[in-house]
Every structure is written in structure tokens, then in C-alpha cells.
Amino acid sequence: MGGSWILEPLDEHSCRVVLLHDYRAVDDDPEKLEWISQAVDRNSTAELAALKTGVETLASGDDRLLSFEDSVRVHGSAKDLFDFINRADLWAERLPHVARVELTEDTPGLQILEMDTRSTDGTTHTTRSVRVCLDNQRIVYKQLVLPALLSLHTGRWTFVEDGDSTIATSQHTVVINTDRITDVLGAGADLAQARKAVREALGANSRATLGLAKAYAEERR
């Protein structure tokens, strides 16, 4: 199976998205071809709808949208910081808030990362992300399986050398899933509380990871 995404500008504020697929079934079996066709149509419709919702939310200034970052100055190299974040297969050993991790990297620099993260109350939740790791300087990702409180989560890790040190930054962009606020935070919880909870939880994990990456890089200086 192969395919492509085509973005066609319509005017200054809108565009048309076309998702194309090509595929073959084993032995060109008609029943298998029909099954594939239905699955592709179903998944493509869902993907396009999710893309439309996510992009229009980002463009609207909706209060469900939250973007933030945390940074730390490190007396170490960008390469060592990159290596620590890139080797997510070791996070269960290195990061206290990671209970389980599974990393797949069939093509160098293109990763699928699934992990169980511990919350402060002792519970765990599973996330799954696709990551693109670039030039020892940045790692960008999008979550495919999200925590209950989020309907969109993208992020990036960047490592920028500054004189004899490096600035390491973790950036998040999320959209709050308003339908699940009370399920997760309890009756009476509102969007403002959800924004605060997400900022605190993701920020705490990012700062913890940055702190351990800092120690790792500075030990190797």
C-alpha cells in the first residue's frame, strides 16, 4: 500500500485536502480487495475529519487550544541531549514516570513510540506517538493514541547550542477534549481547570525528562 496527501490552496484562508491510496491484495483476491477498499474508505474519512477539526481549532484561537514550552540550559552537547531523547527505548530505565515503553524504528529517524506513563496518583495511561528525529537537533512527534483529556497533542524537542552550552526545549501543542473533562477531573470541573491540569502534568514530565537529559549530557562533557 502507498499513498499521498495533496494540499490545494483555495484562497488565503482555506484549502482542499486530497488523500490518495494505491494498494494490491495478495493474489488480487476480489474479496480481499473489497475488504481493503472498505477499510481504506473508513479510515480515510476518519483521518480527514480529524485533520479538519484539528487544523480549524488551531486557526480559531479556541480556548481548548494550549501551547507551551519548558527549557533548560545545559553545559553539554546538543548531540548528547538528542541521544537521550532519541533513545526512548531506554526511558523505562531512565525516567521514573515511564512504566513501560515499546519503540519501533524500521527506518532510521522514523519512530513509533508506545509507552505507559505514571500519573501522580499512581495510575498509568498509554500513549502512542509517531516521531521524526532530525540532525541531532530536534525531534518532532504527534500522538496517535491520546490521554483521555486530549483530542490533539503534537510536540517537539529542540537542542540549540549557545556558546559553550546548549538550550534544550520541550514544546507541546494540545487541544482539550471537553467531552471528557468531568470524567477525568470530576463533577464541576471546567475548561480552565483542564488547561491547568494538562499544563502541570505535561510540564512536570517534560521538566523531569529535561533534568535527567541535562545530567546525562553534562556527565559526558
C-alpha positions in Angstrom: 0.0 0.0 0.0 1.1 3.5 -0.8 -0.4 6.9 -0.9 -0.1 10.7 -0.8 -1.6 13.8 0.8 -2.2 16.7 -1.6 -2.9 20.2 -0.2 -4.6 22.5 -2.8 -4.9 26.2 -1.7 -8.4 27.6 -2.4 -7.9 31.1 -1.0 -5.9 32.9 1.7 -7.7 31.1 4.5 -8.8 27.7 3.2 -7.5 24.7 1.2 -8.7 21.4 -0.1 -7.1 18.2 1.2 -6.9 15.1 -1.1 -5.9 11.8 0.3 -4.9 9.2 -2.3 -4.2 5.5 -1.9 -2.9 2.7 -4.1 -2.8 -0.9 -3.0 -2.8 -4.5 -4.0 -4.2 -7.6 -2.4 -2.4 -11.0 -2.2 -3.2 -12.8 -5.4 -5.6 -9.9 -6.3 -8.3 -11.7 -4.5 -11.6 -9.9 -5.1 -12.9 -10.4 -1.5 -9.6 -9.1 -0.1 -9.7 -6.1 -2.4 -13.2 -5.2 -1.3 -12.2 -5.5 2.4 -9.2 -3.3 1.8 -11.4 -0.8 -0.1 -13.9 -0.5 2.7 -11.2 -0.2 5.4 -9.3 2.5 3.4 -12.5 4.5 2.9 -13.5 4.2 6.5 -10.1 5.1 7.9 -9.5 7.9 5.3 -12.9 9.6 6.2 -11.9 9.5 9.9 -8.4 10.8 9.2 -9.7 13.7 7.1 -12.3 14.7 9.6 -9.8 14.6 12.4 -7.4 16.7 10.4 -10.1 19.3 9.6 -11.2 19.5 13.2 -7.6 19.9 14.5 -6.5 22.5 12.0 -9.6 24.6 12.3 -9.3 24.5 16.0 -5.7 25.7 15.8 -6.7 28.5 13.5 -9.7 29.7 15.5 -8.0 30.8 18.7 -10.3 28.4 20.6 -9.7 28.2 24.4 -9.4 24.4 24.0 -6.0 25.0 22.3 -3.0 25.3 24.6 0.6 25.7 23.6 3.6 26.0 25.9 7.2 25.0 26.4 9.8 24.4 29.1 13.6 24.9 28.6 16.8 24.3 30.4 20.4 25.4 29.8 22.8 22.5 29.7 26.6 22.6 29.9 26.8 19.7 27.4 26.5 19.0 23.7 23.3 19.0 21.6 24.3 15.5 20.4 24.2 14.0 23.9 20.9 15.6 24.7 19.5 14.4 21.4 20.8 10.9 22.1 19.0 10.8 25.5 15.6 11.8 23.9 16.2 9.7 20.8 16.8 6.5 22.8 13.2 6.4 24.1 13.6 2.6 24.3 15.6 3.2 27.5 13.1 5.5 29.1 11.5 2.9 31.4 15.0 2.6 33.0 15.9 6.3 32.9 12.6 8.1 33.6 10.7 7.5 36.9 7.3 8.5 35.3 7.6 5.9 32.5 6.3 2.5 33.4 6.6 0.7 30.1 7.9 1.6 26.7 8.0 0.0 23.2 9.9 1.7 20.4 9.8 0.6 16.8 12.3 2.1 14.3 12.2 0.3 11.0 13.6 3.3 9.2 16.4 5.3 10.9 14.9 8.5 12.3 11.2 7.4 12.0 9.9 6.0 15.2 6.7 4.6 16.7 6.7 5.1 20.4 4.2 3.5 22.7 4.5 4.0 26.5 2.7 3.8 29.8 3.1 7.0 31.8 2.6 7.1 35.6 0.4 9.9 36.9 0.9 11.5 40.3 -2.0 9.5 41.7 -0.2 6.2 40.8 -2.4 5.3 37.8 -1.0 4.8 34.3 -2.2 5.7 30.9 -1.0 4.6 27.5 0.0 6.8 24.6 1.3 6.1 21.1 3.2 8.6 19.0 5.0 8.8 15.7 8.3 10.6 16.0 10.7 12.1 13.4 14.2 12.6 14.6 16.3 15.1 12.7 20.0 16.0 12.6 20.9 15.7 16.3 18.9 19.0 16.8 15.2 18.2 17.0 12.6 15.5 17.4 9.0 16.2 16.4 6.1 14.0 17.2 2.3 13.5 17.0 0.4 11.4 19.4 -1.9 8.8 17.7 -3.3 7.3 21.0 -4.0 10.1 23.4 -4.8 10.6 27.1 -8.5 10.9 27.8 -8.3 14.7 28.4 -6.8 15.5 25.0 -8.1 15.3 21.4 -4.8 16.5 19.8 -1.2 16.5 21.0 1.8 17.4 19.0 5.2 18.4 20.2 8.9 18.8 19.6 12.2 18.6 21.4 14.9 21.0 20.3 18.6 21.3 21.2 20.2 24.7 20.2 23.9 25.3 21.0 24.6 28.6 22.6 28.3 29.3 23.2 29.7 26.6 25.4 26.2 25.4 26.4 23.0 24.1 24.9 19.4 25.2 25.3 17.1 22.1 25.5 13.4 22.8 25.0 10.3 20.7 25.2 7.3 22.2 23.4 3.7 21.0 23.4 0.6 21.9 21.5 -2.7 20.3 22.7 -6.4 20.6 22.3 -8.5 19.8 25.3 -11.2 17.1 24.9 -14.1 19.0 26.6 -16.3 15.9 26.5 -14.1 14.2 29.0 -13.3 17.0 31.5 -15.7 15.8 34.2 -14.9 12.2 33.6 -11.2 12.8 34.3 -11.3 15.7 36.8 -14.6 15.2 38.5 -18.0 16.8 38.6 -18.0 20.6 38.3 -14.6 20.8 36.6 -14.3 23.3 33.8 -12.1 24.1 30.8 -9.8 26.4 32.9 -9.1 23.6 35.3 -8.5 21.2 32.5 -6.0 23.6 30.9 -4.2 24.0 34.2 -4.1 20.2 34.8 -2.7 19.5 31.4 -0.1 22.2 31.7 1.0 20.9 35.1 1.1 17.2 34.1 2.9 17.6 30.7 5.1 20.3 32.0 6.2 18.3 35.1 7.1 15.3 32.9 8.9 17.4 30.4 10.9 19.2 33.1 11.8 15.8 34.7 13.0 14.5 31.4 14.9 17.6 30.6 16.6 17.4 34.0 17.7 13.9 33.5 18.8 14.6 29.9 20.9 17.5 31.3 22.6 15.3 33.9 23.3 12.7 31.1 24.8 15.3 28.8 26.9 17.1 31.4 28.4 13.8 32.6 29.7 13.3 29.1 31.2 16.7 28.6 
